[in-house]
């Protein structure tokens, strides 16, 4: 069991604490309840842009990284469709520096035109490298546009159009910051060699003076139920033909989420998985194939992504994938196959919570979902999966009218 201390400041900031005296370090994880789903369709990529801007200087600190390095620390951040997460790691004797740094950038950023231009250029270059100049780089953009018609999940985290970042103004950026980066829209998890008493004292000293802000209510249009299958073909300079299938599934907090997650493992986790054994080794239709879920807070996607062997048609590839999915709907997965994957999940999950850094991030995330204490209940949810519950979830997801199929055709078939 992970012992969690909790406290909420008057300004709305939620504090989580866990002592880990096996390390000489302390991690501060700040999770903001803002992601790409909070963007306007005409101003996408802003949440990801802020992942960079938050390191570009705050009100009293011109260079975040310089001050942190002086304290012997390190940091990083990531953005998803739903959240933006920052973590800072410092030796326990320099923990005060971490509280100073994190609180100052929550209070306000420098917001100079120079800082904005620098970070815009970084994000634009990243967009070009990952989306425009990488084989299959536009896969997320294309499959999301195909699967979603209304919901803001229809664009990837990096944005749907590079021009949105190119045209971003200082006023637009300021508005986005003050609408979302606030104590009453954040969860601070402090994990490591530090007591709760010291954590609370430092949190009150550095974060309590920050005023709460007016966070706009989310007004997200729910994605309507898909009524018919969708199919899109593109020709690209890619090494080989590829196919992606996306099926709508439930939310991260739905009861059948764990069923869907475990199904993706049964299909593609390891060389003994179904897709690898049947479609790569036996039928030799694919050189590689993978199944995954997006795990979003709103209704997400179950994805199948495969690279075709030479001479295999898109129709053959699509039919073969659908045959495997239909088998999950018709035949209950044997209990021993489920037990094997549950054991794999349990091992990986418990290992992920050994690190004080990962523990801080995971506690923050579970608190946002419902409550941090659920971190100790996740494995039990997987242990409750049965052949019947998994089959029911498969039948709900893998319906013909719920399928979205994206096909990549290599422009030069001679290049493999």
N, C-alpha and C positions, 0 to 999 in steps of 0.2 A: 504493500500500500504506500502511496505517495502522500505524505502528510502535507496539507495545504493550509496556509494561513491566508485569510482574506480580509480586506478592508476597502471601503469606498470613501474617497475624499468628498468634501462638500461640493467641489466643482465637477463631480461625476466620474473622475478617474477611478477605475477599478484596479486594485492592487492585489497581486497574488505573490505568495512567498513560500519557498521551500528551502530548507537548510540542507546542504550537502558538504559535510566536512571531510570528504575524501579528496577534495580539490583545494588548491590555494587560490582559486579564481572565483569570480562572481560574474554571472551573465545577467544583463538587463535586456529583456525582450519587450519591445513596444509594438503591439498589434493595433493597427487602425482599421476600423470597420469601413473601409473604402477600397473599391477595386474598379475594374473596368466596367462593371455593370452600373456604376454610378455616373458614367460619362454620357454626354449628349452624342447622338449619332453624327453630329457635325463637328465634334471636338473629341475625337477618340485618342487614346494613348496618353491621356493626362495623368492617370494613376501611375503608369510606368515612368513618365517623365519626372514625377515627384520622387520616385525611388532614387533618382539621380540628384534632383534639386535639394533634397534634404541633407546632402553632403556638401553643398556648395557654399555654406556659410549661413550663420544665423545672426540674430540681433547683436549679440555681444561676442560672437566667436567667428572670426573671418574664415578659419580653415578647421573643419571638424577633425579631419584625419591627423593633422599636425599635433593638435592637443592630445588626441587619443594615443598617438605613438609615443609622445613624451611620457605618458602614464603606463607604457608597456602593454597597451591594449590593441585589440583588433575589432573589426566590425564587418557587417554585411547586411544585405536586405534582399527581399524578393516581393514581387507583386503577383497577384492572381486575379481571376475574375471577381473575387469577393472581398479580398483583404490586401493590405499592404503591411509587411512585417519587417521590423528593423531589430537587429540585436547588436549589443556592444559587450565585449568581454574585457575585463581588467583584473589585475592582481588584487586580492582582497584589500591590501593597504591603500590602493588608489581608487576604491569604489566611489569615493566622493566625486572624483572627476567624471565618472560615467553619469552620475545623477545630474551634474552640472550641464554636461553636453546634451543629454537627452531632453532635459527640461527646457533648455534654451531654444532648441529647434522646434519644440512643441509650441513655445511662446510665440515665435515668429521667425521667418527667414529673412535673409538680407534683401531679397527681391530687387536686385539691380539688373539693369538691362544686360550688362556684361555677363553676370552669372547665368541668366536665362539663355543668352546666346551660346555660351559655352556648353551648357547641358543639352540644349536643343541639337547642337551639332553632333554630340555624342550619341544621342538617341536616334537621330536621322541616319548616322553611319551604321548603327546597330540594326536599324530597320532594313537598310540596303543589304547588309551582309547576311542577315538571317532569313529575310523574306524574299528579297528580289534576286540575290545573287547566289543563293544556295539551292542545290537540287531538291525539289519537293518543298522548298522553303515557304511557298504560299499555301501549303496543304491546310493549315489551321484556318487561314482566311477563307479558303474556298469551301471547306466542309462545313464551317460554321454558317456561312452565308446560305448554304444549301439547306441545312437542318433547321435553322431558326429564321422565322419570318418577322417576328415582332420583338422578342426579348433581346436585351442588350448583349446577351451571350453570342449574338450573331457576328461580333467582331472579336479578334484575339486581343490579348492583353497589350500587345505592342501597338495596336491600333489598326484601323481598317484602311487608312489612306495616309501616306507620308506627309501630304500637304497639311493635314490637321496640326501636326507639330511645327511644320515650317511656318505656318501663319499664326501660331499661338502668341498672344500679346501678354504684356506684363499684367494688365488689368484682369485678363481671363485667368491667368495663373494665380494671382492673389485671391480672386473670388473662389477658385477651387480649393485653395489651401484653407481659407477661413470657414468654408462650408463643411470641411471634413476632418481636418487635422486639429483636433481639440481634445481636451482631457475627458469630456463627456462622450467622446466617440473612440476611446482608446482603452486598452487593457495593458497594464504594466506587470510583467512577471519577473521577479528577482529570485534567482536560484544560484546557490553556491555557498561559499564559506562566509556566511553572514547570518546573524540572528534576525528574528522578526522584529525585535525591539529597535535594532539599528536601522533596519530596512524602513520601518514605519517612520522613524525620526527623520531620515534623509528624504523620504518621499514627501512628507509634510513640509519640510524645509524648502525643497526645490520645486515641487509640483503644485502645492496648494495655492501659491500666489497667482497661478495661471487661471484666468477667468474662463468659465464655461462659455460655449458659443451656441448660436442657433443652428442646429443641424437640420437641413431640409428633410422632410419626410420622403422616404423612397416612394416613387410613383412608377413602378415598373409594370409594364403591360405583360400579363402572363402569356406564355406561348400557347396558342390554341392547339388542340389535339390534331396531329397530322392525319389527313384523310386518305392520302394516296402516296405510293412510293415515288421518290424523286431520284433522278439520274443526271449526272453532269459529266461530260468528257472534255478534257483539255489536252492540247499537244504542247509538250515542253522539251527543253534540252535536259533530259534526265537520263541516267545510266540504263534504266530498264522500265518497262511498263509497270504500273503499280495500281492498286485498287484500295480504296478506303470505304468502309461502311460505317455509318453512324445511326444508332437507334436511340430514340428518346428514352430516358429512364427517370427515376425519381430523384429526390433531393438527398443531400448528405444526412439529414436527420430523419429520413423515413425509415420505417421498420424493415423494409426489404433491401436497404442499401448494402448491408453485409452480404446478402445473397448474391447481389450483382457483382460485388467486389470479388467474392470467392469464385464466381463463375469465370471471371476474366483470368484468374489464376489457373483454373482447371483447363481453360482453353490454351493458355500460352506461357505458363510459368515453368520453364525448364524443358529439357529435351524429351521428357516423358509426357509432356502436355499433349492434349488432343490435336490441336492444330499442327504442331510440329510433327508428331508421329504420322498423322493421316495425310496431311497435305504437302509436307516438305519431304519426308522420308519415303512414305509408301507410294503416293500418287505422283510425287515430284512435280507438282504444279507451281510451287513457290520456292524461291531461294530463301525467303525469310517471311515470317508472319507473326503478328503480335496482336493481343487483345488488351484493352485498358478501359478505365472509366475516368471521367473528368472529376467526379467527386465534388460537384458544385453545391452551393447552399440552396440555389433554386434548381429546378429540374435540369438534370445534366444529360450527358451522352455516354453510351456504350460504344466503343470504337474498335473496329477490326482494321488492321493496316498490313497489307502484304505486297511483296515484290514478286512479280510473275517470272517464271522460267521462260526461256526463249521458246517461242512457238505456241505458247498457251494464250488462248483468246480471253477477252474480258468476260465473255459469257460463261466460259468454263470456270474461270476463277470465281465469279460471283456465285454460280450454282454450287460450287464445292463448299464455299463458306456457308451458304444458306443451308446446305445439307447438314453440316455440323451443328449449326444453331437449331435446326429443326429437331435434331436428335435430342438436344437438351430439353426441348418442349415435349417430345413424345416419350422419352425414356428417363425415369428418375436416375440421377447420378448415384452410383453405388456408395454406400455409407463409408467404405474404406477409402474411396477416392476423395470424399469430402474430408474425412479425418486426416488424411495425409496433408491436404492443403491447409486445414485449420492449424495443424501442428507447425507448418512452415510459416504461416502468418504469425502465430503466437511467438515463435522464436525471433522473427524479425521485429515484431512490435516491442517485445520486452527489451531487445537489444537497443532499439531506438530510444528507449527511455533511460538507458544507463548514463548517457552523456548529459551533464548539467545544462549544456547549451540547448540540446534538443528537448530536454525536459521543460525548459522555460518556454520554448515555442509551442510545444504541445499543450501545456497547461493553458496558455493564452487562447489557443484555438478552441479547446473544449469549453472554456468559459464563454467564448462568443457563441458557440453552438447551443449551449445550455448551462453547464456548470463544470468547473475545472475537475471536480471529483469524478466525473465520468471517465477520466483517463484510466481509472482502475476497473472500469466495467466493460471496456471495449472487447477484450478477449472473450468474455462470457457471451457476448452477443454472437460471436462467430461460433462458439461451441453449441449454441442453440440451433444452428442451421441443420435442417433435415433434408433428405431427398425430396420430400413433398414440398417444403417451402421453396427450395431452389427451383423445382420444376414450375411451380406457380409463378415465380418471378420471371423465369425464362419465357413462359407463355404470355406474360404481360408485355415484355420488352420486344421479343423477336417476332413481331407481327409484320406481315408483308407490307401493309400500308404505313408502317412506322419506320421503313428503311430509307436511308439516304445514301446513294452510292456515287462516289467520285472516282473517275478513271483518269489516270495519267498515261498518255501514249507518248513513248519516246520519239522525238522528231526524226532522229537518224537511227533506224533499226540496226544498222551495222555496228554501232558503238555499244558495247556491252561491258 
